[in-house]
């Protein structure tokens, strides 16, 4: 039996997703489509249930950006969880492309210059998954 603090880790990913609907650049149909595609990708990365109190993955969609992150317990505060950025992609409606970013140690988002623009979210997820230069998963 999981404690109340850890109960959210056993829930399906859809309940972990954080939404923000104000000023969305994506239509509701696009939003749902990307939520499903990215949700399936992140679900495939999640560890087994018994390890989720130590490491988990989540994502959020805010306006036209999608951010994938790790969820880990805070080092000095038991029961408190922190989010560590994995990747961020932003949809540019004018060009109908996705721009891919990674977070450096300065905690700012930087364009992933080896392969920064893509025409589909599936291409973005493939680049993140390949992580050829160790920018996303280390």
HELIX and SHEET records of a PDB file:
HELIX    1   1 UNK A    7  UNK A   10  5                                   4    
HELIX    2   2 UNK A   13  UNK A   15  5                                   3    
HELIX    3   3 UNK A   28  UNK A   45  1                                  18    
HELIX    4   4 UNK A   49  UNK A   51  5                                   3    
HELIX    5   5 UNK A  113  UNK A  115  5                                   3    
HELIX    6   6 UNK A  121  UNK A  130  1                                  10    
SHEET    1   A 6 UNK A  18  UNK A  20  0                                        
SHEET    2   A 6 UNK A  56  UNK A  62  1                                        
SHEET    3   A 6 UNK A  65  UNK A  73 -1                                        
SHEET    4   A 6 UNK A  81  UNK A  92 -1                                        
SHEET    5   A 6 UNK A  97  UNK A 103 -1                                        
SHEET    6   A 6 UNK A 109  UNK A 111 -1                                        
SHEET    1   B 6 UNK A  18  UNK A  20  0                                        
SHEET    2   B 6 UNK A  56  UNK A  62  1                                        
SHEET    3   B 6 UNK A  65  UNK A  73 -1                                        
SHEET    4   B 6 UNK A  81  UNK A  92 -1                                        
SHEET    5   B 6 UNK A  97  UNK A 103 -1                                        
SHEET    6   B 6 UNK A 117  UNK A 118 -1                                        
END                                                                             
